[in-house]
Amino acid sequence: EDTKIDFDVPIKSTGNKIVVAFSVAHKCFHRFLQGESKQEVLKYRDEIVGSYRGGVESPDDSEAWEVCRAQGVHGTSVCSFSMEAKDGKKFPFQTTALAAGGVLEAERIGRLCWDKLKAGVKKEVVIEFRNKLYKDNAAASAATPQKHKAAASESPASKDKVKNAAATAKGSSGPPAKKSKSL
């Protein structure tokens, strides 16, 4: 028997970026599929949105949103992809959660790098760009508290949220049955 779990990701917790909120909901849904309790998934959600600093982001319609997804254990996740240079040779590229300051930041930086590489910017230049973003994130984290942490703990009554209303704990491997935005 399927068990429906009411679960949401407050959009405010992702700096009002709906595509990031959907990404968080997707990650949380997979946690439910792995058998984690709602409490465990809520803790995970709060941790990953708590480390999200936001800032410049790829356009919502960029292919980078599909390509740049972190893999691995929380905290040691890596966002990696292959890119083809102008000479036809493929090369790897990655960002890490540890260096970026969190899973969502690794993905955000990965998307920005992917967009630059896709536009033809040389790998060496993009590596310098990535490293500057890592450094900027580290400096910002040291100087200020993470800006979205309070929003992540908002009550479910929040007006702006992304709902994964039909997440099932049964163990199917498909996508969430329904994701909707409530306004």
C-alpha positions, 0 to 999 in steps of 0.5 A, a space after each residue: 500500500 502506498 503511503 502519501 507523505 505531505 512534504 514541501 520545500 519553501 521557495 523562500 528557502 532557495 532564495 525564491 528560485 523555483 528551479 532550485 526548490 524543485 531540485 531540492 524536492 527531487 533530492 528529498 523524494 529520492 531520500 523517501 524512496 530509500 526508506 528515510 523517515 519524514 523527519 530524516 528527510 526534513 533534516 536533510 532538506 534543512 541542511 542542504 538549503 541552509 548551505 545554499 547561498 544563491 547568487 548568479 544562476 544559470 538561466 532556467 532553460 539552460 541544459 545545465 539544470 539537467 546535466 549538473 546534478 551532484 552525486 555521492 554521499 551528502 557532504 562529499 558530493 561531486 557534480 561532474 560532467 564531460 565537455 567536448 573541446 573545439 578540437 573534438 576531445 572530451 574532458 572532465 569537469 567537476 565541482 565538489 560540495 566540500 569546496 563549494 560549501 554545500 551540495 546546492 552550491 556545487 550544483 550552482 557553480 557546476 551549472 555556471 561553469 557548464 554554461 561557460 564551457 558550452 559557450 566556448 570558454 577555455 577550460 583553464 579560464 573556467 577552472 579559474 572562475 570556479 576557484 574564484 567562486 569557491 573562494 568567494 563562497 568560503 569568504 562569505 560563509 566565514 563573514 555572515 550566517 547562511 542567509 536561507 537557514 531561517 526560511 528553511 524551517 518555515 512552517 508548512 503553512 507558508 504561502 510559497 512552497 513547492 509540494 511533493 504531495 504524492 511522495 510514496 515510501 513504497 519504493 518505486 523508482 519513478 519520479 514524484 507522482 505530482 509536484 505543484 507550486 502553491 501560491 
